[in-house]
Amino acid sequence: MLEAITQGLAKIGYRVVIVRNIPKTDFILDTNMKDTWRHAEAGEKTVLNLLPSELIIIRKIDTAKYHLCDLVKNLNEEELMF
């Protein structure tokens, strides 16, 4: 149902952002010892992963310090333009 709502909103011109909550404390999106993981371990707070048809932005922050509303408000407008 959420996919149908997203498609409908996008079709009439809305920019849609989906937030997935993954409550597992040991889950990481990037793979241990791979490039993205190593860059973050070296101290980089933001890693951009460029693929031919995707841009993946990974920010290393302590999300427990923020409310969801704060995180959404702080999305850069440019990030939503793509």
N, C-alpha and C positions, 0 to 999 in steps of 0.2 A: 504494500500500500504506500509506503514512504517513497519508493521509487516512482510510482505513478504520480504522486503529489509533486515530487521534484521535477519530473518531466513536464508536467503541466505548468508549473511556475516558471521554469526556464523557457518554455515555449512562448510565454507572454512577456518575456523580458526581465524577469527577476533573476538576480544572481543568488544562487543557493549555496550555503555552506553547511556541510554535515559535520557534526562532531561525534566521533566514536569514542566512547568511554571504555577503556580496557583496564579493569580494576586489578589485574594480576600484577603484583609488585615486582615479580622477576621477569616480566615480559619486556623485551626490547625489539623494536622494529628492525633495526640493522643487526647484522650477524656478527657475533663475537670474532674478533681478529681480522675482519674484512676492512677494506679501506675506510668506509664511513665510520665504523666503530673506532678505528685507530685515530682518525682525525678528531673525533669527539674526545677520546681519551687524552689526546695531546693538549686539550684545552679549548678547542674551538667550540663556541656556543651555538653557532648556526652552521649547518652543512646543507648546501644545495646539491641535489642529485639531478643531473640533466640527462634525460633519455630522449630518444627521437620524438616521442609523443607525450612525455610527462615531465613535470617539474615537481620534485619531492623536496619539501623543506622540513628539515629536522632541527628543532631547537632543544637544546639541553637545558631545562629549567626544572626547578622544584615546583611541580604543579600543585602540591598541597598548600602552598602559600596563597593561592589565588582561588577566587570563585569563578565558575564558568563564565558568568557575565563579564567579568574583568578580562578574561582571555579573549573572548569574542570582540569586545570593544577595542582591544589593542591590535587587532589584525590590521595590517597596513592596507590602505585602499588599493595600492598597486597589486597586492597579492590577489585581490578579488577580481581584478580586471582581466585576467587570463581566461 
